[in-house]
Every structure is written in structure tokens, then in C-alpha cells.
Amino acid sequence: MLDWFDRARGFRSRFGDKLTRPGFEVLEHVEPEEVALPKVEVEAVEIPGIYRVTDSYRGESGFRFFMDGVQRTVLWHYFSYDGAQIPLYLHLSGACIIERVKPDKFVPVEADYRSEILVPRFVYEEASDIEGVVDTGAEKPWDLGEIRGRAKVASRALRQELELEVIHRFLSERESEAPLVKDGNLIGVPRDMPVVGLIKTHNTLYLQGKYPGVQRMVWSMPQYYRSNVFTIRQLESRGWSRRANSFYLRLHPPSEPETGLIRVEHGPLQVPIDELASWLIAERYVISGCSRWDRQIYPVQVCEDYLRTQLPSPRIIATALHSMEATI
């Protein structure tokens, strides 16, 4: 992962006279701007309602492979452009798949990393020949909100692209039919791949439009219950596209409507839905201090913690960038 520093140094050697002052800010900590929700249509695959996953839960899981991706997006420098001070950002990301080899032992079996310099379009026109420079699409030098927002969107897209590359490489080479559990949705993953996506945020109420009664039941359903399976169609620039099937699952008691509630997306599976849900329930115990502990599963947390040891922390990035300035 040291190439991020070399790329930053190469960019600075080319445009040092236009880099006015260093800055440091972790972009993921900045509140995101409102994003327009996609237009979706939902169709029930089962009779609409909620279902008890199992009456005699045994606490066993058949999952073997787990995946997560992490990213760092930091403000690096300000670029002088027509009298305006334009923020430039560094992107670092990693994606990894781990395999359970013993009940509480995991090993990485597939991983990849990338680093880029994120710049608005009018800067990219000057720097497109420099390796690792990415155009965020921002076009207004006076609109710092757009520049920052586009950088955040571009950084997330780069991480998601890396995750898809790792998934495709892994699934094309493996022989096991065990499903791969991925943190996050399955957008971009072919519907015929045996992947399970775990979504922890509920900004879009998928059932509210056509099945408002079921949506209300989902908000209050007890622990170990799930919703009916439903399929989602999403309107994109190229028309309607069908996503993987979904269902909601309650991993922990509902002290609040979203406590312990996840949405599960899945491709074709060799196990019944209730068995799949019971496997997720078996994985629900996490390490103390985990973010969103009630909607996380332990192996994904292990994968995330491993990736964070492979990427430089914001503090290390800031120290390295400061040393770069001190030596110039």
C-alpha cells in the first residue's frame, strides 16, 4: 500500500507550484449530503408477512467464506485554480475474503488494495497523464460542496469496484458451493452468483409503498423473525434492472425499530431461507465496542479488523504527508 505515498509525491513534483497549502480531513467523518433515493418496485416472492425462523434454534452456522471492504478518503492538499483553492483528496481502499478454518479461526484467501488521487474534472484535464489520478466529475471551481461530495461518491465507487473485482476473481477460481457472505448490498454482483449481502442501514423503506402493513410488522417483529422474501426492481439510466431477492431479519430484541434489524440480499442458494437466516443468527455475536454491534456478524467484523491493519490509519497518513512537506 505504499504506492499512495509515491503517487502523492509524484503529483506534488509536477504541480508543486500550484499546491498552496496542505490540509487533512477524514472525508468519511463529514456528514453526507442528501442523496436522491432510486425509484424501486417490489414484488413479494412469499406470502407477505413475518415468519419465525425456527422453533428450536440450535446455534449452528454453515457459512464458510466472508467478505468486507474498507476505505480511507482524506483531504490532502489545496490546488490553486483561477484564484480558487480546490481541495484534493487521497483514496485508499482494500477488499478481502476470509475463510473459516476452525470455529474461531479465519485466514485471508483473497485480497486486493488500491490508492488514487481524487481531483475535479478541471484539474484532471491538466493531470490525466499522471498515474493514479481519478476524475470525480466535479465541474464548478466555486462549489466546494460539490467537489467534496463528488470526491466522497467517487471514493465509495472505487471501493465497491474493488470489492466486485475480488468477488469475481474468488468465485471464478473456487470449487466450494458454500455461499459468500458480503457486508453491504449486492448491486453489481450477477444474480446467478451464490453471494449473501448484509445491509445494516434502512434509508429506503422497500416494503412501505406496496406492502405498508408488512413494513409496520417488520419494525416491531421480535428477535429471530424474518419478513417474507421479496424482489426489487430499480430504475437506472438504462432502464429497469432486477436486483437479488431480499428479506428482513431481526438478530437482536427490538429495543428500537432498527435495533438488530438487517436486510439480507441473496443470490441462488442450496439451503432453504429459514436455514440461511438461522446461520446468520448463529453468527450474530460480535466483539465488544464494534460499531453497529446489533447489526453486525462476528466473521465480517474479523474481516474488517484485518483490513484495517493492512491500510495505514488516518494518523499514519497525516504523519507521512507532513514528512513529505518537511522534506521539500
C-alpha positions as CSV (number, residue, x, y, z in Angstrom):
1,M,0.0,0.0,0.0
2,L,3.0,2.3,-0.1
3,D,2.1,3.4,-3.7
4,W,-0.3,6.0,-2.4
5,F,2.7,8.0,-0.9
6,D,4.7,7.7,-4.2
7,R,1.7,8.9,-6.2
8,A,1.1,11.9,-3.9
9,R,4.8,12.7,-4.2
10,G,4.7,12.4,-8.0
11,F,1.7,14.7,-8.2
12,R,3.4,17.2,-6.0
13,S,6.6,17.2,-8.0
14,R,4.5,18.1,-11.1
15,F,2.2,20.7,-9.6
16,G,4.2,21.9,-6.6
17,D,3.8,25.5,-7.6
18,K,0.0,25.2,-7.6
19,L,-0.3,23.3,-4.3
20,T,-0.9,26.2,-1.9
21,R,-1.2,24.6,1.5
22,P,-1.6,21.1,3.0
23,G,-4.8,20.1,4.8
24,F,-6.0,17.0,6.5
25,E,-9.6,15.8,7.0
26,V,-11.0,12.4,7.0
27,L,-13.9,12.6,4.5
28,E,-15.8,9.7,5.9
29,H,-16.3,11.7,9.1
30,V,-18.0,14.5,7.2
31,E,-21.8,14.4,7.2
32,P,-23.1,13.2,3.8
33,E,-25.4,15.4,1.8
34,E,-28.9,14.3,0.9
35,V,-28.9,11.7,-1.9
36,A,-31.9,11.1,-4.1
37,L,-33.3,7.7,-3.5
38,P,-33.7,5.4,-6.5
39,K,-37.1,4.6,-7.8
40,V,-37.8,1.0,-6.9
41,E,-40.6,-1.5,-7.4
42,V,-41.1,-4.5,-5.0
43,E,-42.8,-7.9,-5.6
44,A,-43.5,-10.5,-2.9
45,V,-41.9,-13.9,-3.5
46,E,-43.6,-15.4,-0.5
47,I,-47.0,-14.6,1.1
48,P,-46.5,-11.1,2.6
49,G,-45.9,-11.2,6.3
50,I,-43.4,-12.1,9.0
51,Y,-42.2,-15.6,9.9
52,R,-40.5,-17.2,12.9
53,V,-37.1,-18.5,11.6
54,T,-37.0,-21.6,13.8
55,D,-38.8,-23.0,16.9
56,S,-35.8,-25.0,18.1
57,Y,-32.7,-22.9,17.4
58,R,-29.5,-24.9,17.6
59,G,-27.0,-22.1,17.1
60,E,-25.1,-23.6,14.2
61,S,-23.8,-21.9,11.0
62,G,-22.9,-23.4,7.7
63,F,-21.2,-20.3,6.4
64,R,-17.5,-20.6,5.5
65,F,-16.5,-17.5,3.5
66,F,-16.9,-13.8,4.5
67,M,-16.0,-10.6,2.8
68,D,-15.7,-6.9,3.7
69,G,-14.1,-3.8,2.2
70,V,-12.8,-0.6,3.8
71,Q,-11.7,2.8,2.5
72,R,-9.9,5.9,3.6
73,T,-10.6,9.2,2.0
74,V,-8.6,12.1,3.3
75,L,-8.1,15.8,2.3
76,W,-4.5,16.1,1.1
77,H,-3.8,19.5,-0.4
78,Y,-5.4,22.6,-1.9
79,F,-4.8,23.3,-5.5
80,S,-4.7,26.9,-6.9
81,Y,-7.1,27.3,-9.8
82,D,-8.2,30.7,-11.2
83,G,-7.8,32.2,-7.7
84,A,-9.9,29.4,-6.0
85,Q,-8.4,26.9,-3.5
86,I,-9.5,23.5,-4.7
87,P,-9.3,20.5,-2.2
88,L,-7.7,17.4,-3.5
89,Y,-8.3,14.0,-1.8
90,L,-6.4,10.7,-1.4
91,H,-8.3,7.5,-1.7
92,L,-7.1,4.2,-0.2
93,S,-9.2,1.0,-0.1
94,G,-9.0,-2.7,0.5
95,A,-11.2,-5.7,0.0
96,C,-10.7,-9.1,1.5
97,I,-12.3,-12.5,1.7
98,I,-11.6,-14.7,4.7
99,E,-12.3,-18.4,5.2
100,R,-13.3,-20.1,8.5
101,V,-10.9,-23.0,9.0
102,K,-11.8,-23.6,12.7
103,P,-14.8,-22.5,14.7
104,D,-13.0,-19.3,15.8
105,K,-10.1,-19.2,13.3
106,F,-10.1,-17.4,9.9
107,V,-7.5,-16.9,7.2
108,P,-7.5,-14.5,4.3
109,V,-7.9,-16.3,0.9
110,E,-8.3,-13.3,-1.5
111,A,-7.5,-9.6,-1.1
112,D,-6.6,-6.6,-3.1
113,Y,-5.8,-2.9,-2.4
114,R,-5.8,0.4,-4.4
115,S,-4.9,4.0,-4.0
116,E,-5.9,7.0,-6.1
117,I,-5.7,10.8,-6.1
118,L,-9.2,12.3,-6.5
119,V,-9.4,15.6,-8.4
120,P,-12.3,17.6,-10.0
121,R,-12.6,17.5,-13.8
122,F,-10.9,20.8,-14.5
123,V,-7.8,19.7,-12.6
124,Y,-7.9,16.2,-14.2
125,E,-7.7,17.9,-17.6
126,E,-4.2,19.0,-16.6
127,A,-3.2,15.9,-14.7
128,S,-4.7,13.0,-16.7
129,D,-1.3,11.6,-17.7
130,I,-0.3,11.1,-14.1
131,E,-0.7,7.6,-12.8
132,G,-3.4,7.2,-10.2
133,V,-5.3,10.4,-10.8
134,V,-9.1,10.0,-11.0
135,D,-11.7,12.4,-12.3
136,T,-14.5,12.8,-9.8
137,G,-16.7,14.7,-12.3
138,A,-16.9,17.9,-10.3
139,E,-17.0,20.8,-12.7
140,K,-17.6,24.0,-10.7
141,P,-14.4,25.5,-9.1
142,W,-16.5,27.7,-6.8
143,D,-18.7,24.9,-5.4
144,L,-16.7,23.3,-2.7
145,G,-19.7,21.3,-1.5
146,E,-19.9,19.6,-5.0
147,I,-16.2,19.0,-5.1
148,R,-16.2,17.3,-1.7
149,G,-19.5,15.4,-2.3
150,R,-18.2,14.1,-5.7
151,A,-14.9,13.0,-4.1
152,K,-16.9,11.0,-1.5
153,V,-19.1,9.4,-4.1
154,A,-16.0,8.6,-6.3
155,S,-14.2,7.1,-3.3
156,R,-17.1,4.8,-2.4
157,A,-17.4,3.8,-6.0
158,L,-13.8,2.8,-6.2
159,R,-14.1,0.7,-3.1
160,Q,-17.2,-1.0,-4.5
161,E,-15.5,-1.6,-7.8
162,L,-12.5,-3.2,-5.9
163,E,-14.9,-5.4,-4.0
164,L,-16.6,-6.7,-7.2
165,E,-13.2,-7.5,-8.7
166,V,-12.3,-9.6,-5.6
167,I,-15.7,-11.3,-5.7
168,H,-15.4,-12.2,-9.4
169,R,-11.9,-13.5,-9.0
170,F,-12.7,-15.6,-6.0
171,L,-15.9,-17.1,-7.4
172,S,-14.3,-17.9,-10.8
173,E,-11.5,-19.9,-9.1
174,R,-13.1,-21.7,-6.2
175,E,-14.7,-25.1,-6.1
176,S,-16.8,-24.9,-3.0
177,E,-20.5,-24.3,-3.3
178,A,-20.7,-22.6,0.1
179,P,-22.2,-19.1,-0.2
180,L,-20.0,-16.0,0.2
181,V,-21.3,-13.5,2.9
182,K,-20.6,-9.9,1.9
183,D,-21.0,-6.8,4.0
184,G,-23.3,-4.5,2.1
185,N,-25.7,-4.8,-0.9
186,L,-25.2,-6.9,-4.0
187,I,-25.5,-4.1,-6.6
188,G,-23.2,-5.1,-9.4
189,V,-23.0,-8.8,-8.4
190,P,-24.6,-11.0,-11.0
191,R,-27.8,-12.5,-9.8
192,D,-26.7,-16.1,-10.5
193,M,-23.8,-15.9,-8.1
194,P,-24.1,-17.5,-4.6
195,V,-23.5,-14.4,-2.6
196,V,-25.3,-13.1,0.5
197,G,-25.3,-9.4,1.2
198,L,-26.0,-7.9,4.7
199,I,-27.4,-4.3,4.7
200,K,-27.4,-2.5,8.1
201,T,-29.0,0.8,7.1
202,H,-32.6,1.3,6.2
203,N,-32.8,4.6,4.4
204,T,-35.1,3.2,1.8
205,L,-38.3,1.6,3.1
206,Y,-38.7,-1.0,0.4
207,L,-42.0,-2.5,1.6
208,Q,-43.7,0.7,2.6
209,G,-45.1,1.6,-0.9
210,K,-46.8,-1.7,-1.8
211,Y,-46.9,-3.5,1.5
212,P,-47.2,-0.9,4.2
213,G,-48.8,-3.3,6.7
214,V,-45.8,-5.7,6.3
215,Q,-43.4,-2.7,6.8
216,R,-45.1,-1.9,10.1
217,M,-44.8,-5.5,11.2
218,V,-41.1,-5.5,10.2
219,W,-40.4,-2.5,12.5
220,S,-41.9,-4.3,15.5
221,M,-41.2,-8.0,14.7
222,P,-39.5,-9.9,17.6
223,Q,-36.0,-11.4,17.6
224,Y,-35.4,-14.4,15.3
225,Y,-38.3,-13.4,13.0
226,R,-37.9,-12.5,9.3
227,S,-40.1,-10.9,6.7
228,N,-41.3,-12.6,3.6
229,V,-38.8,-12.8,0.7
230,F,-39.3,-10.1,-1.9
231,T,-37.6,-9.0,-5.1
232,I,-36.6,-5.4,-6.0
233,R,-36.5,-3.7,-9.4
234,Q,-34.6,-0.5,-9.6
235,L,-34.9,2.3,-12.2
236,E,-31.5,3.2,-13.6
237,S,-30.3,5.4,-16.5
238,R,-30.5,2.3,-18.8
239,G,-34.0,1.3,-17.6
240,W,-35.3,-1.1,-15.0
241,S,-32.9,-3.7,-13.5
242,R,-33.8,-6.6,-11.2
243,R,-31.8,-7.0,-8.1
244,A,-31.3,-10.0,-5.9
245,N,-34.1,-11.3,-3.6
246,S,-34.3,-9.8,-0.1
247,F,-35.8,-10.3,3.3
248,Y,-35.5,-8.5,6.7
249,L,-34.2,-10.4,9.7
250,R,-34.1,-9.5,13.4
251,L,-30.9,-10.6,15.1
252,H,-31.5,-9.0,18.5
253,P,-34.5,-7.9,20.5
254,P,-36.1,-4.7,19.1
255,S,-35.5,-2.1,21.9
256,E,-35.9,0.4,19.0
257,P,-37.4,-0.3,15.5
258,E,-34.0,-0.7,13.8
259,T,-32.2,-2.5,16.6
260,G,-30.8,-5.8,15.4
261,L,-32.6,-5.4,12.1
262,I,-30.8,-6.2,8.8
263,R,-31.9,-6.7,5.3
264,V,-30.5,-9.7,3.6
265,E,-29.9,-9.9,-0.2
266,H,-29.1,-13.2,-1.7
267,G,-28.4,-15.0,-5.0
268,P,-29.2,-18.6,-5.7
269,L,-28.7,-20.8,-2.7
270,Q,-28.6,-24.5,-1.9
271,V,-30.3,-24.1,1.5
272,P,-33.8,-23.0,2.5
273,I,-34.3,-19.4,3.5
274,D,-35.1,-20.3,7.1
275,E,-31.8,-22.3,7.4
276,L,-29.9,-19.4,5.8
277,A,-31.5,-17.0,8.4
278,S,-30.6,-19.3,11.3
279,W,-27.0,-19.3,10.1
280,L,-26.9,-15.5,10.3
281,I,-28.5,-15.7,13.8
282,A,-25.7,-18.0,14.8
283,E,-23.0,-15.5,13.7
284,R,-24.6,-12.5,15.5
285,Y,-22.2,-12.3,18.5
286,V,-19.6,-9.6,18.0
287,I,-16.6,-8.2,19.9
288,S,-17.3,-5.5,22.4
289,G,-17.0,-2.0,21.0
290,C,-18.0,-3.0,17.5
291,S,-19.8,-0.2,15.5
292,R,-23.4,-1.1,15.0
293,W,-22.9,-4.2,17.1
294,D,-26.6,-5.1,16.8
295,R,-26.5,-5.4,13.0
296,Q,-23.0,-6.9,12.6
297,I,-21.9,-10.6,12.5
298,Y,-18.7,-11.7,14.0
299,P,-16.8,-13.0,10.9
300,V,-17.4,-9.8,9.0
301,Q,-16.1,-7.9,11.9
302,V,-13.0,-10.1,11.9
303,C,-12.5,-9.3,8.2
304,E,-13.0,-5.6,8.7
305,D,-10.5,-5.6,11.6
306,Y,-7.9,-7.4,9.5
307,L,-8.3,-4.9,6.6
308,R,-7.8,-2.0,9.0
309,T,-4.4,-3.5,9.9
310,Q,-3.4,-3.6,6.3
311,L,-4.4,0.0,5.4
312,P,-2.5,2.9,7.0
313,S,-4.5,4.7,9.7
314,P,-5.5,8.4,9.3
315,R,-2.8,9.3,11.8
316,I,-0.1,7.4,9.8
317,I,-1.3,9.1,6.6
318,A,-1.2,12.5,8.2
319,T,2.3,11.9,9.6
320,A,3.6,10.7,6.2
321,L,2.1,13.7,4.4
322,H,3.6,16.1,6.9
323,S,7.0,14.5,6.4
324,M,6.6,14.9,2.7
325,E,6.1,18.6,3.1
326,A,9.0,18.9,5.5
327,T,11.5,17.4,3.1
328,I,10.5,19.7,0.1
